[in-house]
Amino acid sequence: MRVPAVPSAVLRRVPGLPGLPGRATPGTVLELDLAHGLVTGPPSSPMEALRQRNAPSVRALRDGLRRAASDDDVLGVLVHVGTCPLSLPEADEVADLLADLATSKPVAAWSETYGELGSGMAGYRVALAAHDVWVQPSGAVGLVGVHAAITLVRGALEKVGLEPQFAQRHEFKSAADQLAAREVTDANRTMIQRIADSVLDDTVARVAAARGLAEDDVRAAVAQSPVSARRAHELGLVDHVGYRDEVYAWAHATWTPEAAPAWRPRYVQRYAADDPARRRDALAGLSGASRRRPSVAVVDVGGPIVLGPGQGRQAGADRVCARLRAVGRQDAVKAVVLRVDSPGGSYVASDAIRREVLRLRESGRPVVASMGSVAASGGYFVAMPADEVVAQPTTLTGSIGVLAGKVVVAGLLDRVGVVQESVDAGDRAGMLSGTRAFTDEEWRVLDDWLDEVYDDFTRKAAHDRAMPWEELEPHARGRVWTGADAHQRGLVDHLGGSRLALRRAAELADLDPDDVHVLGTSPLDLLARLKPAESSESPAAAAAVPLLDTGLVGAGPEALLHRAAAALGVAVPHGVLSLPWGITVR
C-alpha cells in the first residue's frame, strides 16, 4: 500500500511520531540531561505524557546513542547528571548504553554535585560510564552507602480504632508487617540487610572497575562520604573540578577538530527522533507496513498487577493479555521482550498473564523477560515463564510468597459515631468485610487458601525455572533478592538491562541483534488506536488506555486506608502477590 504524502507540520504534531526533518549537523555534541528523569514505559495518561515531554526515554537513548556511534558529525556526548531522580537499575540502564557508545565516541559526565550531604549513588553510577567525570567546586560525591528504613504503623492504627488482620507465606513475606506487626522480625531485618549489602557490594565493584581503584580504597571512600569535590579528586573519584561553562569550554577545545564548523549541542532524544530510519518506521506504522518486517515486540507490564483493564500506572491483566495475544497473531513478530517493572499484585491476574506468556512460547516465539527496578512477587510470577530472564544487579525480585487479610475499621466507625449493620446470605458472605474481625473458621479458610496459593506459586516457579521444587523452595518463602543474588540462585539467567534482553530475544529468534526492528507498546496504525475494540481478540483492546487517572484505589474504608498510608509514607499491598515494602536506593 502506498503511503500518501503527509505535510511534515502535521506529522510533528502526531503523538508518538518522531520529529521531522533532520540529520546531524557537523559539529554536533549530544546532550543527555538526567535531571528530568527517564521514561521507561508508555505514559498512563495524557497529563503524564505532557509531564514527560522533556525526559528522554530508554528507547530514544538506545536508538540515538547507537546511531551516534557511527555518525561522523557527532563529536561526543555530554551527560548532565544533576539531581538524577533514577533508581539504581534505571541508572545502570543508562550507564550500559553510554558504555557502548564510549567505545567509539568521547563521553563526559558532569554534575553540580553527586548528592548534597546525602546519597548520590544513582547519578554517580551513570557518570562511571564516562571517560571524564566532572563535579562543581562546591559539590560533593556522596557514596554514603545504603540506608533502608522499616516503618511499622500498627500502634498508630490502633490509636484510631483500626485493627489489621493479615497472614502470609512465609516468614520473609513482610508486606503486611507495616500494618500488622508490632516489631521488626528477624527474617525481615535479615532480608533487608542482605539487600543493602548486595547493593553496596555491587556499587563498590563498579566504582573500582571504572575508576581503576582497589575495592578496599573504594570502601574507605564510602566510609568518608560524602566527600568534597577537592577530596573526591584526590581520591580518584572524579577527573575534573569545574563549573558547567568550564565543562563545555573543555569539551569544545578537546573534541573539536581544527577548522571544524560551529559547535552545536543537541539533546539525544531530539537527535534520535530525527533519525531517517525512525521516520520510515513511523510512516510505515501509519499504514501497517511495519508489521510485515521481522521484529521483536516489547510488551510492558508496569505498575501493580490488577484484574481488569487497570487504570493509570497499573498493569491491567485484560490489557496485558490482549497485547500478548495481539503480538502472537502477527507473523512478523519473531520474539517478544516482556518488560516487567512491577511490585506484583493480584494472584489471579498474574496467573492469567503467565498463561499468555506460555502460549507465546508454545507458538514457537522466544520470550525474554527484562526486569526493571522491581519485578517481585506477582512481577516475578509473570516473568518466570520466559525462555530467559534478564535483571540488573540491583533489581528487586523474587518475593515468591503470598499474603492476605484485611483491616477492621469497626473501632474507628464506632469512635466517630458511624453505625453500620450488615445482612449476610451465606456463611462467609461477610468474610472480607472490614466491619468485623475474622472468625476462627474464617482464619482456617484463609490459611488453607494461602497454603494452596503458595504451593501453586512455588511449583510453577520450579517448573518454569527447570528446578526441582526442593531446590527452589528455600529461595522462595516470600524473600526479596537483588538481581545479583537472584542470579546466583538461578532465579534469573542474565545480568543486564533492556539492551541485553533485546539482543538475547533477537539471537533466540535467529535475527540480527545489531539490526533488529523493535515494535513498541502498541504496534497499531493511528486510526486503529482511536477505534473501539470489536472484541477481546481485537488488537485495539491491547492499546486501550484510560484517558484520566482518578488516583483512587477503591471505595469505602480501603480507599481511606490507602490515603492515610500514603500520607504516612507507608506502602500498602496492591494484592496477595505484592512486594513486602517500598524501597528505593539512590
C-alpha positions as CSV (number, residue, x, y, z in Angstrom):
1,M,0.0,0.0,0.0
2,R,1.4,3.4,-1.0
3,V,1.6,5.8,1.9
4,P,0.1,9.2,0.9
5,A,2.2,12.3,1.4
6,V,1.5,14.0,4.7
7,P,2.8,17.5,5.5
8,S,5.6,17.4,8.0
9,A,4.0,20.2,10.0
10,V,1.1,17.8,10.6
11,L,3.3,14.8,11.4
12,R,5.2,16.8,14.0
13,R,2.0,17.1,16.0
14,V,1.1,13.4,15.9
15,P,1.7,11.9,19.4
16,G,4.5,9.3,19.4
17,L,5.7,10.1,15.9
18,P,9.3,11.1,15.7
19,G,10.1,14.7,14.7
20,L,10.8,15.9,11.2
21,P,13.1,16.6,9.4
22,G,16.7,16.1,10.3
23,R,20.2,14.8,10.1
24,A,23.1,15.6,12.4
25,T,24.8,18.9,11.6
26,P,28.6,18.7,11.5
27,G,30.0,19.6,14.9
28,T,27.0,18.2,16.8
29,V,27.6,17.5,20.5
30,L,24.8,15.4,22.1
31,E,23.5,16.3,25.5
32,L,21.8,14.0,27.9
33,D,20.1,15.7,30.9
34,L,19.0,13.3,33.6
35,A,17.6,16.0,35.8
36,H,14.2,15.4,34.1
37,G,14.2,11.6,34.9
38,L,13.9,8.8,32.4
39,V,10.8,7.5,30.6
40,T,10.8,3.7,31.0
41,G,7.3,2.8,29.7
42,P,4.3,4.2,28.0
43,P,2.5,7.2,29.7
44,S,-0.5,6.3,31.8
45,S,-2.4,9.4,30.8
46,P,-2.2,12.4,28.5
47,M,-1.2,14.5,31.5
48,E,1.7,12.1,32.3
49,A,2.8,12.3,28.7
50,L,2.8,16.1,29.0
51,R,4.9,16.0,32.2
52,Q,7.4,13.6,30.5
53,R,7.9,15.7,27.3
54,N,11.4,16.8,28.3
55,A,12.5,13.5,29.7
56,P,14.4,11.1,27.5
57,S,13.0,7.6,27.0
58,V,15.1,4.4,27.1
59,R,14.2,3.7,23.5
60,A,15.3,7.2,22.4
61,L,18.6,6.8,24.3
62,R,19.2,3.3,22.8
63,D,18.4,4.5,19.2
64,G,20.1,7.8,19.5
65,L,23.4,6.6,21.0
66,R,23.5,3.6,18.6
67,R,23.1,6.0,15.7
68,A,25.7,8.4,17.1
69,A,28.4,5.7,17.3
70,S,28.7,5.6,13.5
71,D,27.8,9.3,12.8
72,D,31.0,11.3,11.9
73,D,29.1,14.5,12.5
74,V,28.7,13.7,16.2
75,L,31.7,14.8,18.3
76,G,30.8,13.3,21.6
77,V,28.2,13.2,24.4
78,L,27.9,15.5,27.5
79,V,25.8,14.0,30.3
80,H,24.3,16.3,32.9
81,V,23.7,14.1,35.9
82,G,22.1,16.7,38.2
83,T,19.5,15.5,40.7
84,C,19.1,12.3,38.7
85,P,15.8,11.0,40.1
86,L,16.5,7.5,38.9
87,S,16.5,4.2,40.7
88,L,19.8,2.2,40.6
89,P,18.5,-0.2,37.9
90,E,17.4,2.8,35.8
91,A,20.8,4.4,36.3
92,D,22.5,1.2,35.2
93,E,20.3,1.0,32.1
94,V,21.6,4.5,31.1
95,A,25.2,3.6,32.0
96,D,25.1,0.4,29.9
97,L,24.0,2.4,26.8
98,L,26.7,5.1,27.5
99,A,29.4,2.5,27.9
100,D,28.6,1.1,24.5
101,L,29.0,4.5,22.9
102,A,32.1,5.2,24.9
103,T,34.0,2.6,22.8
104,S,33.7,4.9,19.7
105,K,32.9,8.4,21.0
106,P,34.2,10.6,23.9
107,V,31.7,10.8,26.8
108,A,31.9,13.3,29.7
109,A,29.6,13.5,32.7
110,W,29.2,16.5,34.9
111,S,27.1,17.4,37.8
112,E,26.7,20.3,40.3
113,T,27.0,17.6,42.9
114,Y,26.6,13.8,43.3
115,G,24.3,14.1,46.3
116,E,24.2,17.1,48.6
117,L,25.2,15.6,52.0
118,G,23.1,12.6,51.2
119,S,23.5,9.8,48.7
120,G,24.3,10.4,45.1
121,M,24.9,6.8,44.1
122,A,22.5,6.6,41.2
123,G,23.9,9.6,39.4
124,Y,27.5,8.7,40.1
125,R,26.9,5.2,38.7
126,V,25.8,6.8,35.5
127,A,28.9,9.0,35.5
128,L,31.1,5.9,35.8
129,A,30.4,5.1,32.1
130,A,32.1,8.4,31.0
131,H,35.7,8.9,30.1
132,D,35.8,12.2,32.1
133,V,33.8,12.9,35.3
134,W,33.3,16.5,36.5
135,V,31.9,18.0,39.6
136,Q,31.3,21.6,40.6
137,P,33.8,23.0,43.1
138,S,31.1,23.5,45.8
139,G,29.7,20.0,45.1
140,A,30.5,16.6,46.6
141,V,30.4,12.9,45.9
142,G,28.0,11.1,48.1
143,L,28.9,7.4,48.1
144,V,27.4,7.1,51.5
145,G,26.2,3.6,51.2
146,V,22.6,2.3,51.6
147,H,20.0,3.3,54.1
148,A,16.7,1.4,54.3
149,A,14.1,2.4,56.9
150,I,11.4,0.0,58.1
151,T,8.2,1.7,59.3
152,L,5.6,-0.1,61.4
153,V,2.3,1.7,62.0
154,R,0.2,-0.8,63.8
155,G,0.3,1.3,67.0
156,A,-0.9,4.4,65.2
157,L,-3.7,2.4,63.5
158,E,-4.9,1.0,66.8
159,K,-5.0,4.5,68.3
160,V,-7.7,5.5,65.8
161,G,-9.5,2.2,66.1
162,L,-8.2,0.2,63.1
163,E,-7.2,-3.4,63.5
164,P,-5.0,-5.1,60.9
165,Q,-5.6,-8.8,60.4
166,F,-3.1,-10.5,58.0
167,A,-1.4,-13.8,57.3
168,Q,1.4,-14.6,54.9
169,R,3.5,-17.4,53.5
170,H,6.2,-17.4,54.8
171,E,8.5,-15.6,57.2
172,F,10.0,-13.2,54.6
173,K,6.7,-12.1,53.1
174,S,6.5,-9.0,55.1
175,A,4.3,-6.7,53.0
176,A,1.7,-6.6,55.7
177,D,4.2,-6.1,58.6
178,Q,4.0,-2.4,58.1
179,L,0.4,-2.5,59.1
180,A,0.1,-5.6,61.3
181,A,3.5,-6.1,63.1
182,R,4.4,-4.6,66.4
183,E,8.2,-5.1,65.9
184,V,10.6,-5.8,63.0
185,T,11.0,-9.6,62.7
186,D,14.4,-11.2,62.4
187,A,13.6,-12.5,59.0
188,N,12.6,-9.1,57.7
189,R,15.7,-7.5,59.2
190,T,18.0,-10.2,57.7
191,M,16.4,-9.8,54.3
192,I,16.7,-6.0,54.1
193,Q,20.3,-6.1,55.5
194,R,21.3,-8.5,52.7
195,I,19.7,-6.3,50.0
196,A,21.6,-3.3,51.4
197,D,24.9,-5.3,51.5
198,S,24.3,-6.6,47.9
199,V,23.7,-3.1,46.6
200,L,26.8,-1.7,48.3
201,D,28.9,-4.6,47.1
202,D,27.9,-4.0,43.5
203,T,28.5,-0.3,43.8
204,V,32.0,-0.8,45.2
205,A,32.8,-3.3,42.4
206,R,31.6,-0.9,39.7
207,V,33.5,2.1,41.1
208,A,36.7,0.1,41.5
209,A,36.5,-1.3,37.9
210,A,35.6,2.1,36.3
211,R,38.0,4.3,38.2
212,G,40.9,1.8,38.4
213,L,40.9,1.7,42.2
214,A,41.2,-1.1,44.7
215,E,37.9,-2.2,46.3
216,D,39.4,-1.6,49.7
217,D,40.1,2.0,48.7
218,V,36.6,2.5,47.5
219,R,35.1,1.1,50.7
220,A,37.4,3.6,52.6
221,A,35.9,6.4,50.4
222,V,32.4,5.2,51.3
223,A,33.3,5.4,54.9
224,Q,34.4,9.0,54.4
225,S,31.5,10.1,52.3
226,P,30.1,12.5,51.4
227,V,33.5,13.9,50.4
228,S,34.1,17.4,48.9
229,A,34.9,18.0,45.3
230,R,38.5,18.5,46.1
231,R,38.8,15.4,48.2
232,A,36.9,13.4,45.6
233,H,39.5,14.4,43.0
234,E,42.3,13.4,45.4
235,L,40.7,10.0,45.9
236,G,40.4,9.5,42.1
237,L,36.6,9.5,42.2
238,V,36.4,12.4,39.7
239,D,38.7,13.7,36.9
240,H,38.0,17.4,37.0
241,V,36.6,20.0,39.2
242,G,34.8,22.9,37.5
243,Y,31.5,24.6,36.6
244,R,29.2,24.0,33.7
245,D,30.8,26.7,31.5
246,E,34.3,25.1,32.1
247,V,33.0,21.7,31.2
248,Y,31.6,22.9,27.9
249,A,34.8,25.0,27.2
250,W,36.9,22.0,27.9
251,A,34.8,19.7,25.6
252,H,34.8,22.3,22.8
253,A,38.6,22.6,23.0
254,T,39.2,18.9,23.4
255,W,36.7,17.4,21.0
256,T,36.5,19.9,18.2
257,P,38.9,19.4,15.3
258,E,40.7,22.4,13.8
259,A,38.7,24.4,11.2
260,A,35.6,22.5,12.4
261,P,32.2,24.0,11.8
262,A,30.2,25.6,14.6
263,W,29.7,23.6,17.7
264,R,26.1,22.5,18.0
265,P,24.7,21.0,21.3
266,R,21.6,18.9,20.9
267,Y,19.6,16.6,23.2
268,V,20.0,12.9,22.5
269,Q,16.2,12.4,22.3
270,R,15.8,15.1,19.6
271,Y,18.7,13.6,17.6
272,A,17.1,10.2,17.9
273,A,13.7,11.5,16.7
274,D,15.3,12.9,13.6
275,D,16.8,9.5,12.6
276,P,15.5,8.8,9.0
277,A,15.1,5.1,9.9
278,R,12.8,6.0,12.7
279,R,10.8,8.3,10.4
280,R,10.4,5.5,7.9
281,D,9.2,3.1,10.7
282,A,6.7,5.7,11.9
283,L,5.3,6.3,8.4
284,A,5.2,2.6,7.8
285,G,3.3,2.3,11.1
286,L,0.5,4.5,9.7
287,S,-0.2,2.0,7.0
288,G,0.6,-1.2,9.0
289,A,3.7,-1.9,6.8
290,S,5.9,-2.1,9.8
291,R,4.1,-5.2,11.0
292,R,5.4,-7.1,8.0
293,R,9.0,-6.7,8.9
294,P,10.6,-9.4,11.1
295,S,10.5,-7.9,14.5
296,V,10.9,-8.2,18.3
297,A,7.9,-6.9,20.1
298,V,8.1,-5.3,23.5
299,V,5.2,-5.7,25.9
300,D,5.2,-3.6,29.1
301,V,4.0,-4.9,32.5
302,G,4.4,-1.7,34.5
303,G,2.9,-1.0,37.9
304,P,0.7,-3.1,40.3
305,I,-0.8,-6.1,38.5
306,V,-4.6,-5.9,38.8
307,L,-7.6,-7.7,37.3
308,G,-9.5,-5.9,34.5
309,P,-8.0,-3.3,32.2
310,G,-6.4,-1.3,35.0
311,Q,-6.0,2.5,35.3
312,G,-3.1,4.8,35.4
313,R,0.1,3.1,36.2
314,Q,-1.4,-0.3,36.7
315,A,-0.7,-3.5,34.7
316,G,-4.3,-4.5,34.0
317,A,-4.4,-8.2,33.1
318,D,-7.0,-7.6,30.4
319,R,-4.9,-5.2,28.6
320,V,-1.6,-7.0,29.0
321,C,-3.1,-10.3,27.9
322,A,-4.8,-8.7,24.9
323,R,-1.4,-7.2,24.0
324,L,0.3,-10.6,24.2
325,R,-2.4,-12.2,22.1
326,A,-2.2,-9.4,19.6
327,V,1.6,-9.8,19.0
328,G,1.1,-13.6,18.9
329,R,-1.2,-13.2,15.9
330,Q,1.4,-11.2,13.9
331,D,3.5,-13.4,11.7
332,A,6.2,-10.7,11.6
333,V,6.8,-10.9,15.4
334,K,9.6,-13.4,15.8
335,A,10.3,-12.8,19.5
336,V,8.9,-10.9,22.5
337,V,10.6,-8.9,25.3
338,L,8.4,-8.8,28.3
339,R,9.4,-5.6,30.1
340,V,8.4,-6.1,33.8
341,D,8.6,-3.2,36.3
342,S,6.1,-4.3,38.9
343,P,5.9,-4.9,42.6
344,G,3.2,-7.6,42.0
345,G,-0.4,-7.6,42.9
346,S,-3.3,-9.9,42.1
347,Y,-2.5,-13.6,42.1
348,V,-5.3,-14.4,39.6
349,A,-4.2,-11.5,37.3
350,S,-0.6,-12.6,37.4
351,D,-1.6,-16.2,36.6
352,A,-3.6,-15.0,33.6
353,I,-0.6,-13.1,32.2
354,R,1.7,-16.1,32.8
355,R,-0.6,-18.3,30.8
356,E,-0.4,-15.9,27.8
357,V,3.4,-15.9,28.0
358,L,3.4,-19.7,27.9
359,R,1.1,-19.7,24.9
360,L,3.5,-17.3,23.1
361,R,6.4,-19.8,23.8
362,E,4.2,-22.7,22.6
363,S,3.7,-20.8,19.3
364,G,7.5,-21.0,18.7
365,R,8.3,-17.4,19.6
366,P,11.0,-17.0,22.2
367,V,10.2,-14.7,25.1
368,V,12.8,-12.8,27.2
369,A,11.7,-11.1,30.4
370,S,13.5,-7.8,31.1
371,M,13.2,-6.7,34.7
372,G,13.3,-3.0,35.6
373,S,13.7,-1.5,39.1
374,V,11.4,-4.2,40.6
375,A,9.9,-7.4,39.4
376,A,8.9,-9.1,42.6
377,S,6.1,-11.4,43.7
378,G,3.4,-11.1,41.0
379,G,6.1,-9.3,38.9
380,Y,8.3,-12.4,39.2
381,F,5.2,-14.6,38.6
382,V,4.7,-13.1,35.1
383,A,8.5,-13.1,34.3
384,M,9.4,-16.6,35.3
385,P,7.9,-18.5,32.4
386,A,10.1,-16.6,29.8
387,D,12.8,-18.5,28.0
388,E,15.3,-16.3,29.7
389,V,15.1,-13.7,32.4
390,V,17.3,-10.6,32.5
391,A,17.7,-8.4,35.6
392,Q,20.0,-5.6,36.7
393,P,22.2,-6.4,39.7
394,T,20.2,-4.0,41.8
395,T,16.7,-5.0,40.6
396,L,14.5,-6.2,43.4
397,T,13.0,-9.5,42.5
398,G,11.8,-12.8,43.9
399,S,9.3,-12.4,46.8
400,I,7.8,-15.8,45.9
401,G,5.1,-15.9,48.5
402,V,1.6,-14.7,49.3
403,L,-0.3,-12.7,51.9
404,A,-3.9,-11.9,52.5
405,G,-6.1,-10.2,55.1
406,K,-8.0,-7.0,55.9
407,V,-8.1,-4.0,58.2
408,V,-11.1,-4.0,60.5
409,V,-12.5,-0.5,60.8
410,A,-15.3,-1.2,63.3
411,G,-13.5,0.6,66.1
412,L,-12.9,3.7,64.0
413,L,-16.5,3.8,62.9
414,D,-17.7,3.5,66.5
415,R,-15.4,6.3,67.7
416,V,-16.7,8.7,65.1
417,G,-20.4,7.7,65.6
418,V,-21.0,5.8,62.5
419,V,-23.4,2.9,62.8
420,Q,-23.2,0.1,60.2
421,E,-25.2,-3.1,60.2
422,S,-24.6,-6.0,57.8
423,V,-27.0,-8.6,56.5
424,D,-25.5,-11.7,55.0
425,A,-27.0,-14.5,53.0
426,G,-24.3,-17.2,53.1
427,D,-22.0,-18.2,55.9
428,R,-18.9,-16.5,54.5
429,A,-20.5,-13.6,52.6
430,G,-19.0,-11.1,55.0
431,M,-15.7,-12.8,55.5
432,L,-13.7,-9.9,54.0
433,S,-15.9,-7.2,55.4
434,G,-13.9,-4.5,57.2
435,T,-16.6,-4.0,59.8
436,R,-15.9,-7.2,61.7
437,A,-12.9,-9.5,62.6
438,F,-12.3,-12.9,61.2
439,T,-13.9,-15.8,63.0
440,D,-11.8,-18.9,63.8
441,E,-13.4,-20.8,60.9
442,E,-12.6,-17.9,58.5
443,W,-9.0,-17.9,59.7
444,R,-8.8,-21.6,58.9
445,V,-10.2,-20.9,55.4
446,L,-7.7,-18.1,54.9
447,D,-4.8,-20.3,56.0
448,D,-5.9,-23.1,53.7
449,W,-6.1,-20.7,50.7
450,L,-2.7,-19.2,51.5
451,D,-1.1,-22.7,51.6
452,E,-2.8,-23.5,48.2
453,V,-1.6,-20.3,46.5
454,Y,2.0,-20.7,47.9
455,D,2.2,-24.3,46.7
456,D,0.9,-23.3,43.3
457,F,3.3,-20.4,43.0
458,T,6.4,-22.3,44.1
459,R,5.6,-25.3,41.9
460,K,5.0,-23.2,38.8
461,A,8.3,-21.3,39.6
462,A,10.1,-24.6,39.9
463,H,8.6,-25.8,36.6
464,D,9.4,-22.5,34.7
465,R,12.9,-22.3,36.1
466,A,13.6,-26.0,35.4
467,M,14.5,-26.6,39.1
468,P,13.4,-29.3,41.5
469,W,10.9,-27.9,43.9
470,E,13.1,-28.9,46.8
471,E,15.9,-26.7,45.4
472,L,13.7,-23.7,44.6
473,E,11.6,-23.5,47.7
474,P,14.3,-22.4,50.2
475,H,14.8,-19.4,47.8
476,A,11.1,-18.6,47.9
477,R,9.3,-18.1,51.3
478,G,8.5,-14.6,50.3
479,R,12.1,-13.4,50.3
480,V,13.1,-10.5,48.1
481,W,16.5,-10.7,46.4
482,T,18.6,-8.3,44.4
483,G,19.1,-9.3,40.8
484,A,22.7,-10.2,41.6
485,D,21.7,-12.6,44.4
486,A,18.8,-14.0,42.3
487,H,21.2,-14.7,39.5
488,Q,23.4,-16.7,41.9
489,R,20.4,-18.8,42.9
490,G,19.1,-19.5,39.4
491,L,16.1,-17.2,39.6
492,V,17.3,-15.1,36.7
493,D,19.6,-16.0,33.8
494,H,21.5,-12.8,32.9
495,L,22.5,-9.6,34.5
496,G,21.8,-6.5,32.3
497,G,19.2,-4.2,31.0
498,S,16.7,-4.0,28.1
499,R,19.5,-3.7,25.6
500,L,20.7,-7.2,26.6
501,A,17.2,-8.5,26.6
502,L,16.5,-7.3,23.1
503,R,19.8,-8.8,21.9
504,R,19.0,-12.2,23.5
505,A,15.5,-12.2,22.0
506,A,16.9,-11.5,18.6
507,E,19.5,-14.2,18.9
508,L,17.0,-16.8,20.1
509,A,14.8,-15.9,17.0
510,D,17.8,-16.0,14.6
511,L,17.6,-12.3,13.9
512,D,20.5,-9.9,13.6
513,P,20.8,-8.4,17.1
514,D,22.6,-5.3,15.7
515,D,19.8,-4.5,13.2
516,V,16.6,-5.8,14.8
517,H,13.3,-4.0,14.3
518,V,11.6,-3.3,17.6
519,L,7.8,-2.9,17.8
520,G,6.8,-0.7,20.7
521,T,3.9,-1.0,23.1
522,S,1.1,-0.5,20.6
523,P,2.0,-1.6,17.0
524,L,-1.2,-0.3,15.6
525,D,-1.9,2.3,12.9
526,L,-3.2,5.6,14.1
527,L,-6.9,5.0,13.2
528,A,-6.9,1.6,14.8
529,R,-5.9,3.2,18.1
530,L,-8.9,5.5,18.0
531,K,-11.5,2.9,17.1
532,P,-13.3,1.0,19.9
533,A,-12.3,-2.7,20.1
534,E,-14.6,-5.1,18.3
535,S,-13.9,-8.0,20.8
536,S,-11.3,-9.1,23.3
537,E,-9.4,-10.5,20.4
538,S,-9.2,-7.1,18.7
539,P,-5.7,-5.5,18.6
540,A,-7.4,-2.3,19.7
541,A,-8.2,-3.9,23.0
542,A,-4.5,-4.1,23.7
543,A,-4.0,-0.3,23.0
544,A,-6.9,0.9,25.2
545,V,-5.5,3.4,27.7
546,P,-7.7,5.3,30.2
547,L,-7.8,9.0,29.4
548,L,-8.0,10.0,33.0
549,D,-6.3,8.6,36.1
550,T,-8.5,9.3,39.1
551,G,-5.9,8.2,41.6
552,L,-8.5,6.2,43.6
553,V,-7.7,2.7,44.7
554,G,-11.2,1.7,45.6
555,A,-14.3,2.8,47.6
556,G,-15.0,2.6,51.2
557,P,-12.6,2.1,54.1
558,E,-9.9,0.7,51.8
559,A,-9.6,4.0,50.0
560,L,-9.3,5.8,53.3
561,L,-6.6,3.4,54.5
562,H,-4.6,3.8,51.3
563,R,-4.7,7.6,51.5
564,A,-3.7,7.6,55.2
565,A,-0.9,5.2,54.5
566,A,0.4,7.4,51.6
567,A,0.4,10.4,53.9
568,L,2.5,8.4,56.4
569,G,4.9,7.3,53.6
570,V,3.9,3.6,54.1
571,A,3.4,1.3,51.1
572,V,0.2,-0.7,51.1
573,P,-0.1,-4.0,49.3
574,H,-2.0,-4.0,46.0
575,G,-2.8,-7.7,46.1
576,V,-1.9,-11.0,47.6
577,L,1.3,-11.2,45.5
578,S,2.9,-7.9,46.5
579,L,6.4,-6.7,47.3
580,P,7.0,-6.5,51.1
581,W,7.7,-2.8,51.1
582,G,8.6,0.2,49.1
583,I,12.3,0.7,48.9
584,T,14.2,3.0,46.6
585,V,18.0,3.2,46.8
586,R,19.6,6.2,45.2
